Amino acid sequence: MTVDLNRLILGKSYNSTKVFRTAQHVVQAILLGIVVPLLILLLIWDLTDNPNPVPAVVVIAGLVMLCFFFSYVFLVPDDLTSSATDRTLAIASKIFAYTSRGLTPEAALGASKIILSETTASAICFTDGKQVLASWGEDSAKCPAGTPVVLRTTLNVINSGEQSVFSRDASTETGGYFPRLRAGIVAPLTVRGHCVGTLELYYPRLSSIDMRQTALASGFADLISTQLASFELERQDELTARVELRALQSQVDPHFLFNTISTIVSLVRTEPDKARSLLIDFSNYYRQTLSDSDTLTTLEHEVEQGTRYINLMQARYGDGRLRVSVDIDFEVRDCMVPPFILQPLLENCIKHAQRETEPLSIHVRAFETDDGLEIIVEDDGIGMSEEVCAHLFEQHRLEEPESITADGSVKRGCGLALFNVLQRIHFFYGEDSGMRVKSQEGVGTQVIVELNGEPHEPAPLTA
């Protein structure tokens, strides 16, 4: 859908810039190359033929003024066009500020105030096809949000998707809002070919509606329709991301489940207190894993979830094989972070960095930065080559088949786990946040999570 902004504000169409420039040059050539020399010759001829110069001076002065007038009309419009374009963009920007998150009653009211001032209409309202979202102007207090749609023209526009002009005096149109205003324009708001609402301008009489007013109504409706279509695409992307995140979250590793239960069972007789503690960790771990992933959580809560996972892994491998230290600045414990970003990084360390016999040390740090929050997970494991590290997030690595590790759990690709965490970060914090990976073979790996700015808390899903 294309919106002609010049037509929207000025109510008329213009030739292309190239043609207009050519016309300007032609006028300049005529004025400078023909008219000015003719004026000079006329003045000389008249002075030589008529000793009284007054008539010649008067005529030539008039012609000079005419030249100035044409120069202004043809040469100055650049400034006029620039001014109109700036004003158009300013109006569009103000409307976008209200409608960027959909046509809510608040957004409709803000847009109504802007649009009404740009027309000669006495009142304006927005509807969603069933009820009024907002109104502004003469007698708008009698047309509050929630008023049912009763105007026959509105219903026809909703069904046809085409703009319509009505007059209560010249048709069977009766009732509706703003009864003292006898005519109006109803323009459809369209998203993907479907009319989702209307923009309605009301005038005292039919003669108040000219081509400029209908062009304005159509242009503003197209402008808002474009913004609504953009919002709908963003909303669909967000819903898709949520579904993907929930699908990833629901992938319970059965091997991890069975191995952890077997570990707890083996401790029931010999170390009942430890088995009880692990069972509590196990229950809380899966309760959190299967809970809602659409809301942010505190960093402290995320660290607790990671600690539960480490406790279960230490019970399987032994404290001597797996050592973990956590250093979280007190100031950042209550910072809001995406859920399930720490445990996958810890799981990556254990599954991909652990040596055959030597112990593995993992250190988790979190601290405040100038841009936001930084979380670092580093290990002293086997590390990665520069080539592998450079291609961790490439698509073909994410499609590698799963395999079974020595401990019987599913070994998914390191890149897949990092990619899932990165999706969560982008979902809640946007593209300005992300991850960096540093690694050296035989030395270890460091994963740096950078959360910059303020997080975006998505609106709850509706049925």
N, C-alpha and C positions, 0 to 999 in steps of 0.2 A: 504494500500500500504506500503510495507516494503522496506527500503533502506539499502543495505549492504554497510556500510561505508568503511570497509576494502577493499572490492572488488572495491569500487568506486575509492579509491586512489591508491591501490597497483596493481589493475588489475588482481588479482588472488584470489582463495579461499583457506581457511585454514581448517584443522581439528578442531574439538572442543577442548576447553581448557583442558578438562579432558584427552583426548587421547594424546594430546601434552605433558602434564605433565608426563603421564605414560612413554612415549618414552624417556623423559629426564631422568627419574629415571633409566630406563633400561640401557641407555648409561653410566650413572654415575657408575652403578654397574659393568658394563663390564670394564670400564677404571680403576676403583679403585680395583676391586676384581680379575681381571684376567690379564689384560695387564701389569699393573705395576709389579706384582710379577713375571710374565714371563720375563720381561726385566731384573729384578735383577738376576734371575736364569741364563739367557743367559749370562749376564756379568760375573758371577762367573765361569760358565762352560768354557767360552772362555779364561778367564785369566789362568785357571788351565791347559788347554789343549794347549794354545798358549802363549809363553812367551812375544810375541809382542802385546801390548794392543791396538795399534792404530786402526787396522780394527774394533775391537769390539766397541771401543769408538765411531768411526764414525758411525757405523750402529745403535748403541743404541741412539746416538744423533739425528739421523734422525727419529728413531721411537718416541723419546720423542717429537720432533717438530710436528710429525704427530698426536700424542695424544693431544698436545695443540691446533692444528688446529680443530680437532673434538670436543674438549671441547668448543672452541669458537663457532663453528657452532651450537652445540646442546644446550649449556647452556646460551649463551649470547642473543639469540633471544628474551628473555623477554624484554631487553632494546630496541631492535629494534622494537618489536611489540608495546611497550609502546610509543615510539617516533612516530611511524606511526599513532597510535590511536590519540595521542595528535594533530598531524598535521591534521588528518581527521576532528576532532571536531572543530579545529580552522577554517578550510576552510568552514565547514558547518555553523559555527556561523557567519562568514563574509557574506556568501550568504544570510542567514536568515535575517541579518540586512537590506539587500536591498529589499528582496521579502516579508517581513512580512505584507505589506499592498497591496499586489497584484503585478502583473507583469506590472508595468508602464514603459514607455520608460526610465525614470531615473533609475528604479530598474534593468531593463534589461541591461543597460550600465554598472552599477556597477558590476552585476554578470558576465558580459562578460569579464571584466578585470581580475577578479579573476580566472575564469575557464580557460581562454586562457593560463595563466601562468602555469597551471598544466598539460597541454597537449603539444604535439609536433606540434599542428596545427598552421597554419600561420594566420588564421583569424577565426572569430566567429560571428554569428548573431543570434538574437532571432526574431521570427515572431509570429503574432497572427493568422496565417492562411490566412490572407488577405494582410498584409503589414508588412514591417520590423519595429520592435520596436527599435532595437539598433544593432550596429555592432562595431567590434573592431579588430584591426590587420592590415595586409597588404591591402592597397587600401580600407580601410573602409570608407574613405572620399567619395568614389564613390558609397557608399551604405548607404545613410542617412536614418534616421527614416522616415517612410511614403512611402518608395519605395515599389511598388506593388510586390506581390509574383508571380514570373514567372517560377521558377524552377519546372520542372515536378515532380521530386522526392518529393519536399515539398508538392505538392498537393496530391500525392499518399499517403504520410505518414499521412496527415490530414484526408484523407478518411479511411485509413486502421487502423490507430493508432499503427502501427508497425514501429520499427526503420529500416532504410535503408541506405546502402552504395552505392554511385554512382561514376562513372568515366566518364568524358566527352569524353575521348578517346575511351573507349570500349563500348559505348552505343550511343543511339540517343539523349542523353541529351545535349542540347545546350543552350546558353544564360545564364541568371542568373547573380548572383553577383560574384565578384572576378574572372574575366575571366582567369587570369593567373594561378589560382589554379585549377588543373585539376581533383581533386577528393574531396570527402567529406562524412560526416556522418550526417544524418538528424534523430534526435530523437524526438519523440512526447512528448508534455507536456499534461498530462491527468488529468482531474478532474471529478470524478464520472463516469468514463467510457467514457467520451467525450473528444476528442482531442481539446484543446483550443489554441494550438500554437506549435511551434517547436524550438528546440535548434539545431543549425547547425554549424559543425566544418569543415573547409576547409583546404586541404593539397595540396602541390605541385604536388604530384603524388599518384597513387593508392597504390604503394609499401610502402608509409609512414604510411598506416593504418594497424595496427595489432590488435590482440585481446585485448591488453591493451587499445588501443585508443577507440575501440568500447565499451569496458566495462566502460571506463571513461565517454563516451557520455551517455550511458544508465544510469549509476549511477547518474550523475549530473542531468539528466532529471527527474529521479525518485525523487531525493531530492527536486528539485524545484516543481515538481508536488504535492508532499506531503505538501509543504508549501502553495501552491495555494489552495489545498483542505481545509487546515486549515483556511486560510483567507476567503474562501467562506462560511464555517460554521459560522465563527464569523460575517460575513456580514449578513447572514440569521438571526442569533440571533438578530443582531441590528435592522434589518428591522421588525422582529416580535415584538421586544420591542416597536418600534415606532408605529406600528399599534395598539398595546394594549394601549399605552399612548393616542393616538388619540381617540380610542374608549371610554376610561374613560373620556376624556375631553369632548366628545360630549354628555355625559349623562346629559342633562339639566333637572333639577328637576322641573317638571311642577307645583308642589304644591308651591315651593318657588317662581316661576314665577308669579302665580296667586295671591298669598298672598301679594307679594311686589306691584304688580299693584293695588290691592285693597287698600293697605295702602296709596299709592300715590294719588289715586282717592279720598280717604276720606279727604285728606289735601288740595285738590285743592281750595275749597271754604273758608276754615277757615285759612289756612296758605299757600297761593299761592307761596310765596318765598321759603319756605321749600320744597313744592311739586316740584317746578322747580329744586331745587338743588338735590333732591333725584332722579328725572327723569334723570338728567345728570349723576349722579353716577350709576344709573341702566343701562343706555345706555353704558357707558364706561366699566362697569363691564362685561356685556355680550359680548361686542365687544372683550375685552381681553380674556374672557373665550373661545370664539369660534375661536380665532386666532391660528396661528401656534405654536405648543408646542415643536418643534424640536430644537429651539435655546435657548441659555441661555439668561437670563435677569439680570439687575442689582438688587441688594438688595433693593435699593430705589424704583424701579419700582414695585417690589414684595410687598413691604410694602404699597404702594399706592393702589394696588389691594385689599389687605386685609382691608385697611381703608374704601374703598368703600363698601365692604361687611358689615363691622361693622356699617357704617352709615345707611344702609338699615335695619339691625337688630335692631338698636336703635330706628328707626322710628316705627318699629312694637311693640317692647317691652316697649319702653320708656327709657329715659336716666337714670331714677332711678333704673331700673331693670338690666341694663347692663352698666358696667363701664370698659373702656379699656384705658390703658396707653402704650406708645411706647417709648423705650429708645434704640436708635440705635447710636453706636459710629460713629462719623463723618468719621473716617478712613476707615470704611467698607461699606459705602453707595454705592460706585461704584463697589464693589465686584460682580463678576458674579456668579449667583446661578441658579439652575434649576427652571423653571417656575411652578407656581401653587403648591408650597409646603407650603406656609403660610396660605392661605385661608382655605384649608381643616382642618388645625389644629385649627384655630379659630372657624370653623363650629363645630368641635368636642366638643370644650368647651361649646358652646351654647346648642347643642343638648343633650349632655350626662352629663354635669356637673351642669347644672342650677337646683336650688331648686324650689319648688313650689311657694314660695312667697318672699324669701329673694333675695337681689340683688347678681349678679355675677360679680366679678372683674377679669379681664384678664390683664396680664402684658406680653408685648413682649420685649425681649432684644436681642441684637446682638453685638458681639464684636470679636476682633481678638485674636487668640490663637497661640501657638507655631507651631501647625500643619496646621492652616488654619483659618477657620471661624466657630463660634458657634452661633446658634440661639436658644433661649429658649422661649417657650410659656407656661406660667403657669397660673393656675386659683385657686380660693378658693372655688371650688364647692364641690360636694358630694364625689368625689374621687372614688377609686376602691380598692378592697381587693387585697392582695398580690397574691392570686391564679389567679384572673382575669388578673392582670397586667402581671403575668409571662407567660400567654398563649395568649397574644394579637395577636401575629403573626402566630399562628397555623392555618393550612389550614382549619380545620373544622369550625373555627370561621368565616372565610371569606365566607363560604357557607351558613350562617344562613339567613333565609328569611327576606325580608324587612318588616317594619311595619310603621304605620303612627303615628307621634308624636301628642301631644295635640294641637300644633299650625297648624296642617294640612300638614306639610312637610313630606317627606319620611325620615324615620329613618333607615339609613343604619348602619351596624355594625361599632363600633369604630375601630375594628381591620382592616376592609376593607379600611377605610380612611387612616389609618396609613400605611397599606401595599402599597397603591397607591403612597403615598408620598415616601416611601422607594424605590419603583421601580424607581421613577424619580431620586432620589439621586444616586442610583447605575448605572443608565443609563448614567448620566453625569459625575459622580465622581468616579465610581468603588466601589469595595467591601470594600475598606479601610474606606469609609465614611458610615454613617448610623444614627440611632436614638436610644436614650435611653428614657425609660419612668419610672418616679418615681411617685408613688401615695400613698395616705393614706386616708382611708375612713373618711369622715367628715372633712377633712382638705383641700384636693385639689390634683391637678395633675400637674406634670411638664414634658413636652416633650422637650428633648434636641436634636437638629439637629446638627450633627458634619460633616462639609465639610472639608476634609483634602486634601492637595495637590492642584494640578492644575486640573481644569475641562477638560473634553474631549468634544470638540465641534464636533458633528458628521458631516460628509460630507453631503451636501444636497442630497435629494432623486432625482433620475433621472427616467424619464418615461420608 
